Amino acid sequence: MAARDARQTKPAADRPVFCTVRLEEPVAEKFANCLKADGRAHALFDLWRNLVSQPNAISFMVRPEKNSKVRFHSCAECGAPFTNADQVLRHFRYEHAAKSVKTVEKAIDPPKGNFQFIARCGLCRALLCPPNYHGFTAKLTAHHQERHDQVPFDEFRARASNSSFPDDIEAWRKAASVIEELHCAHCDQLLADDREATEHFKNAHADRITKVEDELLIHASRVKQLECRDLRRACTETWDWEKKAPGHFLALLRHALSQKGLQIFRDILGHQFACRYRPRHVSPRDQLTPRQQEMLALAAAPARRGHKPNRHTLRDHFAAQGVSEQDVKADVDALVKQGLLVEFDTGQLDALGPGSHIESK
């Protein structure tokens, strides 16, 4: 998707990546069309505040720092970005387990021994194994770590109870006579555990799992869901800096809107505005009626009590002269389209003159 770059923001010293802010082209096109249809002048800062609340309007271009050997890796299945290949392999192993490994059940001889009791978890009532079974301690520890690690182990062990029901013992024998083997989903190789599976993917199937990229384009709506801490921190800190000092983004927005045919101008305080029509002085070629000339004089005069005239005040002013509201509206619209009168989004009207708030070029 086409986008325009903002000025780059220098990353923190311990950040391995370099991040820049971008404005998405469809959003810029939508803003430009709305401003053209509206015809009024809008402050760029107000437009920026509107964009901040739209996650789909912003994206981040992430590149390695200068002279850095960092290359980005993304998951071939879902496109999740990371800063190294090991993170992608770990992500693929757990998030796409069905496509990374397959579980094969294998029958083995049932446990042998005189088992009269079987231990049951006192918290979730799950069957563990008989207390006289050689793997009792390992099974108890593993169950505690997987299900109840928030409870102290001594308390967890004290709550375990024994069951002498034959059905419970037979159910445990049946479950213990079947083991699950991990096999690679790509080549069917037997894998001993998760660590061996990760190493196997790295050595044999890295090209199927990861994609190496020199730069990443991350939409703002996806930043909070990033698993990679470095990328999430780079995007977050860059955007926080842009919100504190929006000059870079305002320059980006100004350039994008001007490319769409909108006019950018300033007021006497230096505030920037975007409008469909560029303010200009009256030229001898302009054929204006006396009423239109009076409107320009009222708009160009110094503000009264800090306010410039608007459509309502002009309507009331000319109503005393017997002019209809439709005629006043038609004259104001004609002056706005010619650029002789500027209508701001607040409703105030201004024109270039001795009391104008618009900077004269």
C-alpha positions in Angstrom: 0.0 0.0 0.0 1.4 3.3 -1.0 2.3 5.6 1.8 4.3 8.8 2.5 7.2 8.9 4.8 7.5 11.4 7.7 10.8 12.6 9.0 12.7 10.0 10.8 12.7 9.9 14.6 15.9 8.9 16.3 15.5 5.7 18.2 16.6 5.0 21.7 20.2 3.9 22.2 19.4 0.3 23.1 16.9 -0.1 20.3 18.1 -2.4 17.5 15.7 -0.9 14.9 14.9 2.5 13.4 11.3 3.5 13.0 9.5 6.1 10.9 5.8 7.2 10.8 3.8 7.0 7.7 0.4 8.2 6.6 -1.6 5.7 4.6 -2.6 6.9 1.1 -6.3 5.9 1.3 -6.7 8.0 4.5 -5.0 11.0 2.9 -7.3 10.6 -0.2 -10.4 10.4 2.1 -9.3 13.6 4.0 -8.6 15.5 0.8 -12.0 14.6 -0.7 -13.8 15.6 2.5 -12.0 19.0 2.6 -12.8 19.6 -1.1 -16.4 18.9 -0.6 -16.6 21.0 2.5 -14.9 24.1 1.1 -14.0 25.5 4.5 -10.5 26.0 5.9 -9.5 23.4 8.5 -6.5 23.7 10.9 -3.8 21.1 10.2 -3.5 20.6 14.0 -7.2 19.7 14.2 -6.8 17.3 11.3 -3.8 15.7 13.1 -5.8 15.2 16.3 -8.5 13.5 14.2 -5.9 11.2 12.6 -4.5 10.2 16.0 -7.8 8.6 16.9 -7.8 6.5 13.7 -5.5 3.4 14.0 -5.9 2.6 10.3 -4.5 6.0 9.3 -1.0 5.4 10.6 1.7 2.8 9.9 5.3 2.4 10.8 8.2 1.6 8.6 10.8 -0.2 10.6 14.4 -0.6 9.3 17.6 -1.8 10.9 19.9 0.8 12.5 22.7 2.1 10.3 25.6 -0.4 10.2 23.5 -2.9 12.0 23.4 -6.6 11.1 19.8 -7.0 12.2 17.5 -8.5 9.6 13.8 -9.0 10.2 12.0 -12.3 10.0 8.3 -12.9 9.6 6.2 -16.0 10.0 5.4 -17.5 6.6 2.0 -18.6 7.9 0.5 -15.4 9.5 3.1 -12.7 8.8 3.9 -11.9 12.4 7.2 -9.9 12.4 10.3 -10.6 14.6 13.9 -9.4 14.9 15.5 -12.8 14.8 14.7 -16.3 13.4 14.6 -18.1 16.8 11.6 -16.0 17.8 9.8 -17.0 14.6 10.5 -20.6 15.1 9.2 -20.5 18.7 6.1 -18.6 17.5 5.4 -21.1 14.7 5.8 -24.0 17.1 3.2 -22.9 19.6 0.8 -20.7 17.5 0.7 -23.1 14.5 1.2 -26.4 16.3 -1.1 -28.3 14.0 1.1 -27.3 11.0 4.4 -27.8 12.8 4.1 -31.1 14.5 1.7 -34.0 14.6 1.0 -36.3 17.5 1.1 -40.0 17.0 -0.3 -42.4 19.7 1.8 -45.5 20.3 0.7 -48.5 22.4 3.1 -49.7 25.0 3.0 -52.3 27.8 0.8 -51.2 30.7 2.6 -50.5 34.0 3.3 -53.6 36.1 2.9 -53.8 39.8 0.5 -54.2 42.7 -1.3 -50.9 42.6 -4.0 -50.7 45.3 -4.4 -46.9 45.4 -4.1 -44.1 42.9 -3.3 -40.5 43.8 -5.9 -37.8 42.9 -5.2 -34.0 42.8 -7.0 -32.3 45.7 -7.6 -29.2 43.7 -8.9 -30.3 40.3 -9.6 -34.0 41.1 -7.5 -35.2 38.2 -6.0 -38.7 38.5 -2.2 -38.7 38.8 -0.6 -42.2 39.4 -0.2 -44.7 42.3 2.0 -43.6 45.2 4.1 -46.7 44.8 4.7 -46.0 41.1 8.3 -45.1 40.2 7.3 -41.9 38.4 5.0 -40.6 41.2 7.2 -37.7 42.2 7.9 -36.6 38.6 4.2 -36.8 37.8 3.2 -34.8 40.9 5.8 -32.1 40.2 4.8 -31.8 36.5 1.1 -31.6 37.4 1.8 -28.8 39.9 3.9 -26.8 37.5 1.3 -27.1 34.7 -1.9 -26.6 36.6 -1.4 -25.2 40.1 2.0 -23.4 40.3 0.3 -20.5 42.1 -0.1 -22.8 45.2 3.0 -23.8 47.2 4.1 -27.2 46.4 4.0 -28.5 50.0 0.3 -27.4 50.3 -0.5 -28.9 46.9 1.1 -32.2 47.9 -0.7 -32.2 51.3 -4.1 -31.8 49.5 -3.6 -34.9 47.3 -5.8 -37.8 48.2 -5.8 -41.5 47.4 -8.5 -43.4 45.6 -9.0 -47.2 45.9 -11.8 -47.5 43.3 -10.9 -50.2 40.8 -12.3 -48.1 37.9 -9.9 -45.3 38.7 -6.9 -47.6 38.8 -8.0 -49.3 35.5 -8.5 -45.9 33.8 -4.9 -44.9 34.8 -3.5 -48.2 33.5 -5.3 -47.7 30.2 -4.0 -44.1 29.9 -0.5 -45.1 30.8 -0.4 -47.9 28.2 -0.5 -45.3 25.4 2.2 -42.6 24.8 2.1 -39.7 22.4 5.1 -39.2 20.1 5.9 -35.9 18.3 6.6 -36.0 14.6 7.5 -33.3 12.3 4.5 -32.3 10.1 6.8 -31.7 7.1 9.1 -34.8 7.1 7.6 -37.1 9.7 10.8 -37.2 11.8 10.5 -38.3 15.4 11.1 -35.5 17.9 11.9 -36.1 21.5 10.7 -32.8 23.0 9.9 -29.2 22.2 13.5 -28.1 22.2 14.5 -30.8 19.7 11.5 -29.7 17.6 12.6 -26.1 17.5 16.2 -27.1 16.5 14.8 -29.4 13.8 12.7 -26.6 12.3 15.7 -24.3 12.4 18.0 -26.7 10.6 15.7 -28.4 8.2 12.7 -26.2 7.5 13.6 -22.6 8.2 13.0 -21.5 4.6 9.4 -22.8 4.9 8.7 -21.1 8.2 10.4 -17.8 8.1 10.8 -15.0 5.5 13.8 -12.6 5.7 13.0 -9.0 5.0 15.1 -5.8 5.0 12.2 -3.6 6.3 8.8 -4.0 7.8 5.6 -2.1 7.3 3.5 -2.4 10.5 0.0 -0.8 10.8 -0.7 1.0 14.0 -3.7 -1.2 14.7 -1.4 -4.2 15.0 1.2 -2.7 17.3 -0.4 -3.9 20.6 -0.6 -7.4 19.2 3.1 -7.7 18.3 4.9 -10.5 20.1 8.3 -9.1 19.4 9.2 -6.7 22.3 11.7 -4.7 20.3 9.3 -3.9 17.5 6.5 -3.1 19.8 8.7 -0.8 21.8 10.1 0.9 18.7 6.7 1.7 17.3 5.2 2.8 20.6 8.1 5.1 21.5 8.2 6.6 18.1 4.4 7.4 18.1 4.6 8.8 21.7 7.3 11.1 20.5 5.3 12.2 17.5 2.3 13.0 19.7 4.5 15.2 21.9 6.1 17.0 19.0 3.8 16.7 16.0 5.8 19.0 13.7 7.1 16.0 11.7 3.7 14.6 11.2 2.2 18.0 10.4 4.8 18.3 7.6 3.8 14.9 6.3 0.1 15.8 6.4 0.7 19.1 4.7 2.7 17.5 1.9 0.1 14.8 1.4 -2.8 17.2 1.2 -1.0 19.6 -1.1 -0.4 16.7 -3.5 -4.1 16.1 -3.6 -4.8 19.7 -4.8 -5.6 21.4 -1.5 -4.2 24.8 -0.7 -2.1 25.3 2.5 -1.9 28.8 4.0 -1.0 30.3 7.4 -2.6 32.9 9.6 -0.7 35.8 11.2 0.1 33.5 14.2 1.8 30.9 12.0 -1.0 28.3 12.3 -1.4 26.3 9.1 -4.8 25.6 7.4 -5.9 23.4 4.5 -8.6 24.6 2.2 -9.9 24.0 -1.4 -9.5 27.6 -2.3 -6.4 29.7 -1.7 -6.9 33.2 -0.2 -6.1 36.1 -2.6 -6.5 39.8 -3.0 -9.1 41.4 -5.1 -7.8 42.1 -8.6 -9.2 44.7 -11.1 -10.5 41.8 -13.2 -12.9 40.7 -10.5 -16.4 42.0 -11.3 -17.9 42.4 -7.8 -21.3 43.8 -6.9 -21.5 46.6 -4.3 -22.9 44.1 -1.8 -20.0 41.7 -2.3 -17.5 44.5 -1.9 -19.2 45.4 1.4 -19.0 41.8 2.5 -15.2 41.8 1.8 -14.9 45.0 3.7 -16.7 43.6 6.8 -14.6 40.4 6.7 -11.3 42.3 6.2 -12.0 44.8 9.0 -10.4 44.3 12.4 -12.3 41.8 14.6 -14.9 43.1 16.9 -14.6 41.8 20.4 -12.2 39.1 19.1 -14.6 37.7 16.5 -14.9 37.9 12.8 -18.2 37.9 11.0 -19.9 34.7 10.0 -22.9 33.8 7.7 -25.4 34.6 10.5 -24.0 38.1 11.2 -23.9 38.9 7.5 -27.4 37.6 7.1 -28.6 39.9 9.9 -26.6 42.8 8.6 -28.0 42.7 5.1 -31.5 41.8 6.3 -31.8 45.3 7.6 -31.2 46.5 4.0 -34.0 44.2 2.7 -31.7 41.6 1.2 -33.0 38.0 1.3 -31.1 35.2 3.0 -30.7 33.3 -0.2 -29.0 36.2 -1.9 -26.6 36.6 1.0 -25.8 32.9 0.8 -25.2 33.0 -2.9 -22.8 36.0 -2.6 -20.8 34.4 0.2 -20.6 31.1 -1.7 -19.3 32.9 -4.8 -16.7 34.8 -2.8 -15.5 31.7 -1.1 -15.1 29.8 -4.4 -13.1 32.7 -5.8 -10.8 32.7 -2.8 -11.6 36.2 -1.9 -13.4 35.1 1.3 -12.1 32.4 3.6 -14.6 30.4 5.7 -13.0 28.6 8.6 -14.5 25.4 10.1 -15.5 27.6 13.1 -17.8 29.5 10.8 -15.9 32.8 10.9 -15.2 34.6 7.6 -12.0 36.4 6.8 -10.5 38.2 3.8 -7.1 39.7 3.0 -7.0 43.2 4.3 -5.7 45.5 7.0 -7.5 43.6 9.7 -7.1 40.1 8.3 -5.8 37.2 10.4 -4.6 35.5 7.2 -0.9 35.9 6.4 -0.5 37.7 3.1 1.8 36.2 0.5 
